[in-house]
Amino acid sequence: MKKDGQYKLDIVPGVILALFSAFYMGNVPGIQAFKGLGSTPINNRFVPWLWGGSLMLLSLWLIVRGVLKYRRFTAANARPARTSLWRALLEKREVIASFVALTLYVIFMESAGFILATVAYTFVQILILTPVERWGRNLLPAAVTAIITGFLLFYVFRRTLGVLLPAGAFGEFML
């Protein structure tokens, strides 16, 4: 990575995350408030507002940091090196693959069920973050980790916390 383009590493993700955060927080008012056992200022909208607001603050911080880096860069009378979009995407392939995997996880969770979707997502995410030359040695540990993670998270959310999760193929066994 060239030092002259470092400001782009803050501005571009900051803008993308700010747009995502705005979209996310725009959908929070659509969440039906659950009163529970009584009136409380904290309801089921609180955590989405907290996450969305935190993400917005962090993305704005990234944008400001990138702009400050850009000002220092241009104050030194430097010119950014030109790079192709394809090269930039290849440099960030793990990030892009992670977002694609997460999107597919969300899409298929309802039909496949929480356990299968979580096992598949965890396995794929481990492979994405593992260097390609080490995949052969890491397939079995990745599979074991993914299976344990899927079932453990299901147990924690469903049995311990009482959260309803999509059943998918295991619907008959999830009473």
Buried (B, 14 or more C-beta within 10 A) or exposed (E): EEEEBBBBBBBBBBBEBBEBBBEBBEEBEEEEEEEEEEEEEEBEBEEBBEBBBEBBEBBBEBBEBBBEBBEEBEEEEEEBEEEEEEEEEEEBEEEEBBEEBEEBBEEBBEEBBBBBBBBBBBBBBBBBEBEEEEEEEBBEEBBEBBBEBBBEBBEEBBEEEEEEBBBBEBEEEBE
